[in-house]
Amino acid sequence: MSSLTRLLQEKRKNEASNSSPRTSADTLTTTPESHPLDAQTRNKSSSHIASDSNSSNGERNRATMPVPGSVTTVTQIYSEEDSSSTAGSSLDERNQFSSSFLNSNFAHTASLYGTSAQSKDRFGSLINDQGAAGLSSYGGSSLAPQNRITSRLSATSHTSGKVIPSLSSSIPYSVPNSNKDNNSSNSNSSSLSSSWLETYAGGLPSNISAIDSNVISSPKVDSVEPRFIISKQKLQKASMDNNNNTTATQARSISRSGSFSSQLGNLFFSKNSKESSNPNSAGMTYPANSNGPSTSIKNSNVANGSTAIPKPIRARQSSIYSVSRQPTGSYTDNLYGSPSSVHDHLPPSQSVPRSQHSSIGDLKRFFKKSSSSNLSSNNNNAIPNGSPVSTGMAVPSHSHSSSHFAAGNYPSSNSYNGNGDTIYSHAHGSAVPFSKRYVKTGEDLGAGAGGSVKLVQRIVDNQIFAVKEFRTKFENESKRDYVKKITSEYCIGTTLNHPNIIETIEIVYENDRILQVMEYCEYDLFAIVMSNKMSYEEICCCFKQILTGVQYLHSIGLAHRDLKLDNCVINEKGVVKLIDFGAAVVFSYPFSKNLVEASGIVGSDPYLAPEVCIFAKYDPRPVDIWSSAIIFACMILKKFPWKIPKLRDNSFKLFCSGRDCDSLSSLVTRTPDPPSYDESHSPEKKKSEGSSNNVSDPNNVNIGPQRLLHSLPEETQHIISRMIDLAPACRGNIDEIMEDPWIRSISMCRMVEDGLAFKVVEGDDHHHTQVDQSEAHIAGLEKKKKKDKQNN
Ligand SMILES: Nc1ncnc2c1ncn2[C@@H]1O[C@H](COP(=O)(O)OP(=O)(O)OP(=O)(O)O)[C@@H](O)[C@H]1O
């Protein structure tokens, strides 16, 4: 056990002894004997690994085998709940694989965006170990509760009111070697990693190289060149000028780091048009030298002209031509390259990425509207940094998506009388009300925590789209949480541009509903997996496409945080797309090496990475990596490896056991082994990763990582084991994963540019399974399941 971990545990122990009786039960137990794996308990568990659905009996038998006495089992800190909860909450073993998989997979996303430990406490009493009616932070949805595992806020010590440490405070994420002096104000992790780094001569694992602290801090500047020094008089004059021109001041005051969120906080909770029109309360305004607000907008909030709102025509115009998909990596060109942007009028130092302006302006208009209808005001609510709101606003600055808002040739108005407003669009004719441009067609596609998704047909060309209608605010939900969710999806949806990410066509606010029009994909990946018709090559293709989408997200500083089969759709050409960015967060801002940790138990139980359930803050990138590996395992096994990554789940407990360590917290906080002398002099060997997968008995397939891995094809085992390393610091990062020989060898269907359009180049060793449209989406599968139940 590392001294660091020991320190952490001692701290917890002390905290535990000082707190309530409940917390004393959370004390770390490290003695293997105290949690022997007992066959009976395991027997109750239904979530076992098997290579296919017919092997359930064999699996059950295997699970009842006594675990050799020599192997270690793991215990989890803060595990009162875990130890007291029953194995009965695991998947029902008697069920067919497919049905348990189906039941379990209708999982809601739980999210507590950026909540503090205290705020989590508010929900603590609602925790329900049985899972069926557990708390969804969204308060439920239209899907039948028996059909889903609701992600609960059940993890760890949230109920005990303890402040759970940040994961990065116990492992060295940071890389402060290059600017040691600058990091004096940084967290412990920086100094820890600094010494760690010094000790081991810079042998950094590849997945932590880009980050040098978990705090955003401005770099210190020792000396400033004279030409950059502005005299006091000049400054005063400038500020007087600025007072006369608040619009310009506001525009210039928008900074990349942090201020977006607080300004957005004001924006969202503006009480009325008066407040909104006050630049000090509204926060976001448009550059004075832009074309200014459109007086043609029939919006009382805007009509007085005192609030500088992006000219919608401009924003709309800006989105038409440049929205065609750009190959990954071309975003910086788009971001700064378009000559027609209003931002080009600003000197570089004052300009902010265009799409930020557009998004913010659009959002401002939208939320002023909605605040006058749905949301009552509350100016006191500040939205914290790192929340999905700030996240959302930060996204465009990273991304190429400014192209969405670059010059174009849109209809002269994007607003229409009374009924609705297109917030974002790169669709023709968006000046016409949504309801006059689209008709609903067919069955609903699905519904989840964020809203319901329907199929619509565009009248003008009969093209089919998926429309997500965001749910309205729940009564017991804070406006902050609601707004965060919507904003996050809005910003991200309008920003991302990659073949493996769903394309947002437009976002419309109409009759108090928020509608996101997306490209339609004919199948849910979940439904395809459930058809049991996928070939191995097809599974690999889908997996690589998912990873490609993740690689794109991570490359622009975003993490999805809710990767699961349900959030992957696939079109009839075999192109997989990631959907549902309601839980996504920014982990890195442009031009910054700082890691912005994520917080909250967000995601769906079976796909959750263990650190999410243990730490209040964590790096969200390894979380995506873990979830992607679980998706792969699900596609191969047609079932979940476990129901939840907590020790109360016997399958997960067995997976964690049999290693050279007996405590889950130690395993999770492990750091890569420093390279030995030999390794550091041999690039090949250097790659051999330290990991928490250290196995006591590699031949025992009932316990340890091989419990899962042995069920997977051999060539996949190496990289999957790197992806499901219990320690996020040891987990492979996305670039490393893409370099894995097996991943590289996968023949993947992909989109390539073909003149102005894109065409799909199919993988050469497989075809993609198609299923009947009645069973192509989760809603259809649910219906079928209900029908089957009734017939039985
Ligand atoms: N573009 C699309 N094309 C086809 N089907 C889609 C599309 N977008 C969503 N769906 C279907 O709608 C379902 C719900 O969508 P989504 O995940 O965005 O909703 P949600 O309310 O955010 O769900 P969750 O509970 O996972 O947060 C998906 O599982 C999928 O079946």
The ligand as an SDF file (V2000), in Angstrom:
LIG
                    3D

 31 33  0  0  0  0  0  0  0  0999 V2000
  -30.5050   10.8370  -33.3120 N   0  0  0  0  0  0  0  0  0  0  0  0
  -31.1680    9.7550  -32.9230 C   0  0  0  0  0  0  0  0  0  0  0  0
  -31.5150    8.8220  -33.8230 N   0  0  0  0  0  0  0  0  0  0  0  0
  -32.1990    7.7200  -33.4400 C   0  0  0  0  0  0  0  0  0  0  0  0
  -32.5960    7.4780  -32.1850 N   0  0  0  0  0  0  0  0  0  0  0  0
  -32.2970    8.3690  -31.2360 C   0  0  0  0  0  0  0  0  0  0  0  0
  -31.5600    9.5530  -31.5530 C   0  0  0  0  0  0  0  0  0  0  0  0
  -31.3970   10.2560  -30.4150 N   0  0  0  0  0  0  0  0  0  0  0  0
  -31.9990    9.5430  -29.4440 C   0  0  0  0  0  0  0  0  0  0  0  0
  -32.5360    8.4140  -29.9170 N   0  0  0  0  0  0  0  0  0  0  0  0
  -33.2770    7.4000  -29.1520 C   0  0  0  0  0  0  0  0  0  0  0  0
  -33.8590    8.0080  -28.0170 O   0  0  0  0  0  0  0  0  0  0  0  0
  -33.3560    7.4190  -26.8130 C   0  0  0  0  0  0  0  0  0  0  0  0
  -33.2210    8.4720  -25.7510 C   0  0  0  0  0  0  0  0  0  0  0  0
  -32.3270    9.4790  -26.1950 O   0  0  0  0  0  0  0  0  0  0  0  0
  -31.3410   10.2170  -25.1870 P   0  0  0  0  0  0  0  0  0  0  0  0
  -30.3700    9.2190  -24.6380 O   0  0  0  0  0  0  0  0  0  0  0  0
  -30.7740   11.3940  -25.8610 O   0  0  0  0  0  0  0  0  0  0  0  0
  -32.3810   10.6360  -24.0750 O   0  0  0  0  0  0  0  0  0  0  0  0
  -32.1220   10.9190  -22.5680 P   0  0  0  0  0  0  0  0  0  0  0  0
  -33.4300   11.3410  -22.0610 O   0  0  0  0  0  0  0  0  0  0  0  0
  -31.0210   11.8920  -22.4150 O   0  0  0  0  0  0  0  0  0  0  0  0
  -31.6990    9.4970  -22.0070 O   0  0  0  0  0  0  0  0  0  0  0  0
  -30.8330    9.1120  -20.7160 P   0  0  0  0  0  0  0  0  0  0  0  0
  -31.8000    8.5230  -19.7570 O   0  0  0  0  0  0  0  0  0  0  0  0
  -29.8460    8.1140  -21.2180 O   0  0  0  0  0  0  0  0  0  0  0  0
  -30.1700   10.3380  -20.2000 O   0  0  0  0  0  0  0  0  0  0  0  0
  -32.0540    6.7720  -27.2150 C   0  0  0  0  0  0  0  0  0  0  0  0
  -31.7210    5.6950  -26.3870 O   0  0  0  0  0  0  0  0  0  0  0  0
  -32.3510    6.3300  -28.6260 C   0  0  0  0  0  0  0  0  0  0  0  0
  -33.1100    5.1400  -28.5920 O   0  0  0  0  0  0  0  0  0  0  0  0
  1  2  1  0
  2  3  1  0
  2  7  2  0
  3  4  2  0
  4  5  1  0
  5  6  2  0
  6  7  1  0
  6 10  1  0
  7  8  1  0
  8  9  2  0
  9 10  1  0
 10 11  1  0
 11 12  1  0
 11 30  1  0
 12 13  1  0
 13 14  1  0
 13 28  1  0
 14 15  1  0
 15 16  1  0
 16 17  2  0
 16 18  1  0
 16 19  1  0
 19 20  1  0
 20 21  2  0
 20 22  1  0
 20 23  1  0
 23 24  1  0
 24 25  2  0
 24 26  1  0
 24 27  1  0
 28 29  1  0
 28 30  1  0
 30 31  1  0
M  END
$$$$
